[in-house]
Amino acid sequence: MKKKVLYKIDKLDNSVTLKDVLEKIEELQQKNPDLDVFFDGDEYAVCSRPKRKTANQ
């Protein structure tokens, strides 16, 4: 599954806090319940990908 960058974070911007990033992730999760939203440290961005269906779904 291919990931998609939803929110890029500037590494040099010291004003962005961990709380800001977690709030952004929560906001995006609420807006997109069908997506797995996560922080990607390599991309330094909040990313998403479609949620996998489990055997019970």
C-alpha angles and dihedrals in degrees: 000000000000120000123223125210109234101171125017117206121211107232091209095053104098092182093075109092132195087250089057091052094047091048090051091050091050092048092050092046090054092048093046110036091165092061133077102229118197145153114258110204094194092055092034087223145106106256139180142202132180114279114252117242114239124217090258095057 
